[in-house]
Amino acid sequence: MIGGQFYNSDRRTSNYLGGSWYPVSAGIFRFGLFAGLFDGYPKMQNGGGFAALVPVISGEYGRFGANLIIVPTIENRLYGGLSLQLKLKLY
């Protein structure tokens, strides 16, 4: 489970809460889906909450890792893009 806040492409603050599932792995990479609840996009539910399911690729090597989340464009509602999260294991 992960949650957080970010400044979105509509120049608004968005909150999210969700989790990832990785059914396929190859070496240091895992491929799966992120399911979550988001808000803050004015053309999606008038800025209110909505659910989303997006593909994610995760890689980890030693103490370091990264998640690449692919956000598809929804015409006249949501700009698509790529989200990169960097990870560092502290212990």
Contacts in CASP RR format, 6 or more apart in sequence:
PFRMAT RR
TARGET T0000
AUTHOR 0000-0000-0000
METHOD contacts of the structure
MODEL  1
MIGGQFYNSDRRTSNYLGGSWYPVSAGIFRFGLFAGLFDGYPKMQNGGGF
AALVPVISGEYGRFGANLIIVPTIENRLYGGLSLQLKLKLY
1 17 0 8 1.000
1 18 0 8 1.000
1 19 0 8 1.000
2 16 0 8 1.000
2 17 0 8 1.000
2 18 0 8 1.000
2 19 0 8 1.000
2 20 0 8 1.000
3 15 0 8 1.000
3 16 0 8 1.000
3 17 0 8 1.000
3 18 0 8 1.000
4 15 0 8 1.000
4 16 0 8 1.000
4 17 0 8 1.000
5 13 0 8 1.000
5 14 0 8 1.000
5 15 0 8 1.000
5 16 0 8 1.000
6 13 0 8 1.000
6 14 0 8 1.000
6 16 0 8 1.000
7 13 0 8 1.000
7 14 0 8 1.000
8 14 0 8 1.000
8 40 0 8 1.000
8 41 0 8 1.000
9 79 0 8 1.000
9 80 0 8 1.000
9 81 0 8 1.000
10 40 0 8 1.000
10 41 0 8 1.000
10 42 0 8 1.000
10 43 0 8 1.000
10 79 0 8 1.000
12 40 0 8 1.000
12 41 0 8 1.000
12 42 0 8 1.000
12 47 0 8 1.000
13 40 0 8 1.000
14 38 0 8 1.000
14 39 0 8 1.000
14 40 0 8 1.000
14 41 0 8 1.000
15 38 0 8 1.000
15 39 0 8 1.000
15 40 0 8 1.000
16 36 0 8 1.000
16 37 0 8 1.000
16 38 0 8 1.000
16 39 0 8 1.000
17 36 0 8 1.000
17 37 0 8 1.000
18 34 0 8 1.000
18 35 0 8 1.000
18 36 0 8 1.000
18 37 0 8 1.000
19 34 0 8 1.000
19 35 0 8 1.000
19 36 0 8 1.000
20 32 0 8 1.000
20 33 0 8 1.000
20 34 0 8 1.000
20 35 0 8 1.000
20 56 0 8 1.000
20 58 0 8 1.000
20 67 0 8 1.000
21 32 0 8 1.000
21 33 0 8 1.000
21 35 0 8 1.000
22 30 0 8 1.000
22 31 0 8 1.000
22 32 0 8 1.000
22 56 0 8 1.000
22 58 0 8 1.000
23 31 0 8 1.000
23 32 0 8 1.000
24 30 0 8 1.000
24 31 0 8 1.000
24 32 0 8 1.000
25 31 0 8 1.000
28 59 0 8 1.000
28 60 0 8 1.000
28 61 0 8 1.000
29 57 0 8 1.000
29 58 0 8 1.000
29 59 0 8 1.000
30 57 0 8 1.000
30 58 0 8 1.000
30 59 0 8 1.000
31 55 0 8 1.000
31 56 0 8 1.000
31 57 0 8 1.000
31 58 0 8 1.000
32 55 0 8 1.000
32 56 0 8 1.000
32 57 0 8 1.000
32 58 0 8 1.000
33 53 0 8 1.000
33 54 0 8 1.000
33 55 0 8 1.000
33 56 0 8 1.000
34 52 0 8 1.000
34 53 0 8 1.000
34 54 0 8 1.000
34 55 0 8 1.000
34 56 0 8 1.000
34 69 0 8 1.000
35 51 0 8 1.000
35 52 0 8 1.000
35 53 0 8 1.000
36 51 0 8 1.000
36 52 0 8 1.000
36 53 0 8 1.000
37 49 0 8 1.000
37 50 0 8 1.000
37 51 0 8 1.000
37 52 0 8 1.000
38 44 0 8 1.000
38 49 0 8 1.000
38 50 0 8 1.000
38 51 0 8 1.000
38 52 0 8 1.000
39 45 0 8 1.000
39 47 0 8 1.000
39 48 0 8 1.000
39 49 0 8 1.000
39 50 0 8 1.000
40 47 0 8 1.000
40 48 0 8 1.000
40 49 0 8 1.000
41 47 0 8 1.000
41 48 0 8 1.000
41 50 0 8 1.000
41 77 0 8 1.000
41 78 0 8 1.000
43 76 0 8 1.000
43 77 0 8 1.000
43 78 0 8 1.000
44 50 0 8 1.000
44 74 0 8 1.000
44 77 0 8 1.000
44 78 0 8 1.000
54 69 0 8 1.000
54 70 0 8 1.000
54 71 0 8 1.000
54 72 0 8 1.000
55 69 0 8 1.000
55 70 0 8 1.000
56 67 0 8 1.000
56 68 0 8 1.000
56 69 0 8 1.000
56 70 0 8 1.000
57 67 0 8 1.000
57 68 0 8 1.000
57 70 0 8 1.000
58 65 0 8 1.000
58 66 0 8 1.000
58 67 0 8 1.000
58 68 0 8 1.000
59 65 0 8 1.000
59 66 0 8 1.000
59 67 0 8 1.000
60 87 0 8 1.000
62 89 0 8 1.000
63 88 0 8 1.000
63 89 0 8 1.000
64 86 0 8 1.000
64 87 0 8 1.000
64 88 0 8 1.000
64 89 0 8 1.000
65 86 0 8 1.000
65 87 0 8 1.000
65 88 0 8 1.000
66 84 0 8 1.000
66 85 0 8 1.000
66 86 0 8 1.000
66 87 0 8 1.000
67 83 0 8 1.000
67 84 0 8 1.000
67 85 0 8 1.000
67 87 0 8 1.000
68 82 0 8 1.000
68 83 0 8 1.000
68 84 0 8 1.000
69 82 0 8 1.000
69 83 0 8 1.000
69 84 0 8 1.000
69 85 0 8 1.000
70 81 0 8 1.000
70 82 0 8 1.000
71 78 0 8 1.000
71 80 0 8 1.000
71 81 0 8 1.000
71 82 0 8 1.000
71 83 0 8 1.000
72 80 0 8 1.000
73 79 0 8 1.000
73 80 0 8 1.000
73 81 0 8 1.000
74 80 0 8 1.000
END
